[in-house]
Amino acid sequence: MPKQVALFGYSGHAFLACEILYDTNRSILGYFDLSRKENNPYKLPYLGMDESLDKRRIPAYTDYFVSIAQNQQRHLVSEKMNGIWGKPINIIHPTSWIARKARIGQGVLLGPQSSISSLVEIGNGVICNIASIVEHGCQLGDFVHIAPGAKIGHHVSIGSGAYIGSNALVKPGITIGKNVIVEAGTIVTESIEDLNILEKNP
C-alpha cells in the first residue's frame, strides 16, 4: 500500500500537488504550515508549524513533499526536511512525458501535459508546471520553477533558483543565471547573468 504524503506549505502550488497525488491514488496525511489555513479546499488536517518538526510526531510510513511555489522558501524548507526526514518524493502527473534518457532529482513536480525531452538533467526541488516543455540537452539547476506553458529550447542551461514565467520562450543554447526572473510571455534571445529580472519584450 502506498505511503501517505505530508505536504509542507498549503496554498496554490499545494493545490496542484493535491490534484496530482489524488490522480495517482496517493493519500494525503495533511499539511504543515506557519498557521492553519482558512482556505482548505481539500479538507486536509493541519499538522502544525514547520519550525517545530519532530519526526516522531508522524507515522514512519509517511512520505513528504515541499509544496511551496516560491523558490528560495522551497529551498530552505527542503534543506531542513532533508536533514529530518530524508529524501522527498517526486510528484509526477500521469499525462507528463519524460524521455528515457532524462535525469530527474528529488522533490520534483511535473504538472499535467509537461514534457521533459532526452538528455535533460533536472535538479532537486524543480517545478515544471502545466504544459511546460523542456527540450533535449537542457540542464535545470536545483529549485528552478518553469511556469505553465513555458517553452525551453534545446541545450539551455538554467541556474538554481531561477523562475521562468508563464508562456515564456527561451531560445536554444541560452544560459540563464542563478535566481533570475523571466517574466510571463518573455522571449529570451540572449544569455542572462545571475540575479537579473527580464521583463516581457515590448
Salt bridges, closest charged atoms under 4 A:
ASP23 OD2 - HIS93 NE2 2.95
ASP33 OD2 - LYS37 NZ 3.75
ASP54 OD2 - ARG56 NH2 2.62
ASP63 OD2 - ARG26 NH2 2.80
GLU79 OE2 - HIS75 NE2 3.14
GLU121 OE2 - ARG103 NH2 3.07
